[in-house]
Amino acid sequence: MTRSLVIGAGLGGIAAALRLRAKGDEVEVLERLPAAGGRAQVFEKNGFKHDAGPTVITAPFLFDELFSLFGEKRQDYLEFKPLDLWYRFYFDSTGDTFDYTASIEKTKEEISRFNREDTEGYDRLINTSEKIFNIGFTKLADKPFTKFSSMLKQIPSLLKLKSYLSVSQLVNSHIKHPQIRQAFSIHPLLVGGNPFDTTSIYALIHYLERKWGVFFCMGGTGKLIKELESLMLRQNISIRFNTDVEQILVENGRSTGVVTSSGEIISSNRIVCNADTPAVYDELLSAQPRRRKKAIPEKFTRYSMGLYVLFFGTNTKYKKVAHHTIWMGKRYRELLSDIFNAKILTDDFSLYLHRPTATDPSFAPDGCDSFYVLCPVPNLQGNVNWDVQGPALQERIINALNRTIMPNLKETIVDPFWMSPREFKTNYRAKHGAGFSIAPIFAQSAWFRYHNRDPHINNLFFTGAGTHPGAGMPGVLCSAKVVENLIAEEQVKQSK
């Protein structure tokens, strides 16, 4: 029996472990944190619960597949509740709101309040997004790009889809009103990219949401992780927590095992690494030749932004605040340039506000609400003193919400605390504290991204945000399917 080690119990690692186990491997998962989930940790404080990681489910079938591998149904363990109101946008420059909903007709009614002509533009945008989806997701999301020839085959399709354009350029070609342009171009920020730089391939998210909907897992992402962990245990997958891998052992072009921080050597026939890929090459494979890198040299590599995440409860309910709110500051392109290019922290910001108690009251005591606020900030390549700026940013965010959509927040707030890119580096081993590994620009996509199999260590595989196809829950789950396909190809070759 093949013995496979999976480094990291994030979603990509969990999915890979389950897929390998379904093929008959003996699987052991090594996780440096005390709980599964990777960045999808759960914080509980005085009766308030906070999901620390991803909160939006847009491709539920990818989770269904993991249970069906073993003849089980996800619905027997997890309820994915569809949301009617997907995102409410609040524009601080004017005080206007825009509701993006599951109903196309209601969405068009909302668009027409800003610009009637943009309703037709939205139809064209969705039509374009569907074409991108049919190639970028349906045909390519779970396909390996370990050979440059595989990339060359897709060049005609990618050019036809104008994937050399940015998401912002594509949206702007269909939408005219500046605020609706902002609303329909923010999706790259949910996977770590600047809409003005991110390849328009990521515009497929518009159609992906329309095809399957937007869901919330009742009990939160923490409940989702707990049930996936239980599934692993039912299938006799071993999980070791508080086990920090310090080195991947390599001999004659093959990985042979790992060394942990305690000095223990754990042998294996195959390794799937779900840790942040650039950090793996820097730290766990530091003894290997420098040629064992991705196609783009490190000095040209661009990383996703950092994340500042503020958690708090309130001793009252804010019933007018949606489950998902995008709070747009007065600056857009200029702010993103400060974050991604200049890497400076300015006084202004835009925010994603998550209120799970809008759908699931179990996140807070009776009569209370639970919140987390995600604020894009420079990663650690910028020179930000988070000991000073962390508390100051908390105060600015609370003041802004108090002034706009959450009146009296300063009087009702309970137990606020925060994480910065510094904690992302320390807790999650994220290079430069980047929230989503390397940025999703065209020159770091497909073959140009970190490969799902190391080009020189043929039994070392990678899942997660830094590999193909990229960040976000659908992306990391698909990366495990890519690894599964690579291993299947290898087994076919060996059988001949």
N, C-alpha and C positions, 0 to 999 in steps of 0.2 A: 504494500500500500504506500502511495506517495505521501510523504509528510510535508505539509505546507505550513509555513509561518506567515501570519498577517501582522504587520507592525502598524498598530493604530486602530482603535475601535470607533472611528468616525463612521459616517454613513457609507463612504466608499469602502472602508475596510470591512464593515459588517456585511455589505452586499457581496463583496468578493469572497468572504469566508463562507457564506451560505451557498454561493454558486460552486465553489470548490468542493464543499462537502456533498452537494447534490451529485457531483461527478465521482464521488467515492474517495476523495482525499481524507486523510487524517489531518484535521485543522486545529491549530492553536493560535489564539489571538493574544498579542502582547500590547498592553495599554499602559502608558506612563501615568495617566491620571487615575484617581480612585473610582471612576465610574465610566461607563460606556457613553458614546455620543460625540466624542471629540469636541468641537465647538458648540455642539447642541447640549450644553450642560443646563442644569436646573438649579436655581437659587431659591431657597425658602427662608423667609424671615418674618417672624411674628404673625404667622397666618397668611402672609402674602407669598404667592408663587410667581417666579419669573423664568420663562424660557430665555436662555442666553443666546441661542443660535437661530437657525432659520425658522420661519413661522408660516410661510406661504407654500401650500402644496398645489402644484399645477399639473402634475402628470401622475395621478394616483395609480395607474396600471403598473408603474415601475415598482411600487410597493406590493401590489397584488401578486406580481410575478415571484417575488421572494417567498411568499407563503405557498404559492401553487407549486413551487419546486418540490415540495414535500407533501403534496396532496391536501394542503390546508387552505382555508379562506381567510383573507385579511379581515373581512367583515365580521368574523367571529370574535375578533380581538380588538379591533380598532374602528371607531366611527369617524369617517371623514365627512364633515358637515359642509355642504356647499354654501358659499356666501353669495347673497344677491348683490350687495354693495361691495365691490372689489376694493376700490381705493377712493377715499375722499381727498381731493386736493384743496389745500387752503393757500391762497396767494397773499402773502403779507403786504405786497406792494399796493393792493387794491382792496383787500378784505373779501374778495370773491371766493366762492367755492365751486368745485366741479366734481360731480359724482360719476365715477367710471363703474358701470354696473354690468351684471350678467346679461341684461337685456340690451340688445343692439338698438332697439327703438328708443329706450329711455336714455341710452348713451347719446344717441343722435339729438334727442331733445335737449340734453345738457349742452352738447356742442353748439347747437343752434342759438343758444342764449349768448354765445360769444361771437359766432360767425356762421350764418346759415350755409354759406358756400362750403364750409369745412365738413359738412355732413357728407357731401359727395366725395370730398377728399379722404374722409375716413373709410368709405367703402373701397376706394382705390388702395389705401394703405393696408387694409385687411387682405385684399386680393393679392397685393404684392407680398405681404407677410406669408400668406398660404403657399405661394410659389417657393419662397425661401425655405419654409418649413418642410416642404416635400423633398427638398434636396438636403438642407442642412441638418434636419433632425431625422426624418424618416430613413434617408439613405446613408447618412454619414455619422450620426451621433454614436453608434456602437461599432463603427468600422475602424480597424487599426490604421494608423498613419506612420508606420515604422519604416516605410520605404519612400524615397522621394518620388519614385514612379507612381505610387498611389496618389500622391499629391498632384502630379502632372495630369493624371487622368481626369481630375476634377476641375482643372483650370478653366476649360470652356464653360462649364456650368456656372462656376463662381463668377466668371467675367460677365456671363449673360445676366446673372442676378445682381450685377454691380456691387459685389461684396467689397470692392475697393473703396466704396463710399462709407462714410461713417453713419451710425444710426441717426444722428442729428440731420445729416444731409438728406438721408432717405425720407425721414419724417417731414422735413421742410419742403420737399418736392411735392408733397400731397396736402400739407396743412399750412394755412396762412396766419392764423391768429397766434401771437407770440405765447400766450399762456397755454393754449392747447398744444402748441409745439413742445413746450416744456413737459406737459403731462405725458405726452406720447413718446418722449425720448428718454425718460428716466430709467427705463428697464435695465440698461447696462450698469447703473449704479447698484442694482441689486445683486450683481455678480462681480462688482469691483472695478468697473470700467467707466471711463469718461465718455459720455455720449458723443462728444465731439471728436473722439479718437477711435472708439470701439467700432470694429467692422460691422457693417449692416447685416451680417449673418444673424446677429443677435436680435434683429427686428422680428425674427421668427417667433419670439415670445408672445407677440400680439396674437398670432393665430393659435399658438399653443394654448393660451388662456381661453380663447374662444372655443377651441375644439373640446377640451375636457373640463373647463371651469376653474374656479379658484376655491380651494377648500381649506378648512381648519380642522386639525386633528383634535377631537375632544379629549381633554386631559393634557393637551399640549404636545410639543415635540418631545418632551421628556417621557410622556406616555408611549409615544411612538417608539422611542429608543428602548424603553423597558420591554415592550412586547417583542421587538426584534431580538433583544438579548435573550428573552425567554425562548424564542424560536431556536436560537443557536444552541442553547443548553438542551433543549429537547432533542436536538440532532447530534448531541454528544460533541459539540465544538467546545474545546477548552478555552477559557478566557482568564488571563492573568492580569490583574490590575496592579498599579503601583510598580510596574516593571518597565524600567527605562532602558531602551536599547541604545548603546553607545557606539557600536560598530557592527557593520555587516561584513562578515568574513567572505573572502573571495579566493578561490584557488583554481588555476588553469581555466580562467574565463567562466567560472561558475560560482554562484554563491553557495556556501556550505553551511551557513548558520549565522548566528549573531552572538555578540557579547553584551551582557547587560551591565548596568552601573555597579552591580554587586560583584562583578567578575565572573558570573555564571556564563558558560558557553551552552547555547541551545542549538542543536544541529537540525538541519532540514534538507529536503530535496528541492524545495522551491520557496521563494519569498515574494510576498506581495506587500509593498510598502504604501501605506495610506498616510504617512506623515507628510508634511509640507515638502514637496519635491526638491526645491532649491536648497533647503536646509539639510535634506538627506545627503545630497552630493557634497555639501560643505562639511558636514559633521560625521555622518555615519559611513561615508565612503571617502573620507579625507585621505586615506592611505592609498587610494587608487590613482592611476595616472590622470592628469588634468584633461586628457582627451575624452574622458568619460563624461562629457557634458552634452547639453542639448545643442541644437543647430545654431542658435544665436549666442555669440560670446557674452559672457557675463557683463562686460562693460556696456553692452548695448541693451541689456535686459531691462524692461520696464515693469515695475511692480504695481499692484493695485493700491488703492488708497488705504489709509488706516481707518479704524473705527473707534469712535468714542461712544460708549453705550451707557446710558443713564437709566437706572432702575429705581422705581419708587411705587409706593401705594398711596391711596388717598382715603380719608375717612368719610368720604361721600361718593356718590356716583355721578359721573359726567355722562349722562345719557345721550347728549348731543354729539359726543365724540364717537366716530366710527371705529370699527374693529381695526382697520388699517387707514391711517391718515398720512398723507405726504404734505408736510408743511414747507412751502416754498418761500425762501427768503427773497429779498428785493433784487439781489444779483444772481445770475445763473451762470452764464458762460465764464464771466470774470472770476466768480467764486471757485468754479471747478478748475480753472487755470491756476489759481492760487494753491489749491489742494494738490493737484496732480503734477504741475510743472514747477512752480516756484517753491512748493512744499513749505508754505508758511501758514500759520494759524491766524486767521483774521477774526475780528469781533463779530462778524455776521456768519450765518450758516443756513443750511436747509436741513430738514429733519424727516425721519420716518418714525411715526408714533404707533406703537402696538398696544391696543387695549383688548386683551383676550377676554376680559369679563363682559365685553359686549355680546359674546357668544357663549362663553363657558364661565358661569359664576363661581366655579370651584377654585378659581385663581386668587380669590380674596375673601375675607370674612364678609358676613352679611352686611349689605349697605355700603360696601367699599368697592374700590376698583384697583386693578393692578395694571401697571404701565411699564413699558420700556421704550426708550427713545434712542434711536440710532442716528448718530451724527457723523457724516463723512469728514475726515480730518487728514492731514498729511501723515504718511507712514514715518517710520523712524529714520528715514533718509533726511527728513527735515529736522531742524534743531529746536525741538519743543521741550520745554521743561514741564513735564506733566505733574510734578509735585506742586507747581505753582498754577499751571494752566488748567489742570483737572478740576479743582474746586471752583475756579473762576468761570470755566465754561458751564459747569453745573448751574451756577447762579444765573448766567445769561440765558440759558435754556429755560429755566423755571420762570424767569421774568418774562420771556417772550411768550410762553404758553399762558401765563397768568394774564398777560395783556390782550391775548387774542382768543383762543378757543377753549381755555380752561380758566375762567374767572375765579378768583379767590384761591388759586392753587397754592400760593404761599402760606395760606392758613390751613389748608386741608392736607398738604403733603405729609407722607409718613415714610420714615426709614429710607431716605435716598442713599444710593451708593453707585459707583461708576467703575468702568473698565476703560483703559486706554490702549493704544498700540503697544505700549510697554508690557501690559499683561498678556496681550496676544503673543508676543515673543516669548515671554517667560512661561506661560501656561500651555501654549499650543505649539511652541517651537516654530513660530512663523517668522520667516526671514524678513527683516526690517519691520516686523510687527504688522505686515500687510494683512488686510482682512480677508483677501481672496487669492493669495499667492500672486503669480505673475498676471499682468494686465491682459485683458482679452482683445488686443489689437490684432490686425490682420497678420502682421509679421510675427506673431506669437500664437498662431492658430494652426490646427491640424499638424502637418509634419514639422512646422516651425515651433510647436509647443514641445514641452518635455514629452518624450515618447512613453507609451504605456509599457514598453519593455526596453530595458537598457540595451543599447546597440552592441555592447561588448560583453555583457554578463547575461547570457541568454536564458537564465532561469530566475532573473530578477525583474519583477513587474511593479507597475505603479498605478495607483488609483488616486482620486482626489481632485481638488480644484486646480492644481498646477499642471495636470496632465490633460490630454484630449479626452472629452470635448471641452471641459472647462468647469467653472464654478457653478454654484446653485445646486439644489437637490436633484433635479433631473440630470444635470451634468455629471455629478459625482456618482450617481447610481448607474449611469450609462458607462462610466469609465470602468466599472466592474464588469460590465458586459463585454467591453473591448478586451479586457484581460482574459475573460472566459473564451472569447473567440480566438485570441492568440494562442492560448494553450491547446485548444481544439485543433488548430492548424498544425501545431507542432506534433501533436499526437498522431495526426493523419500521416505526416511525413515519416515519422518513426515506424509506422505500421507497414509502410511500403517496402 
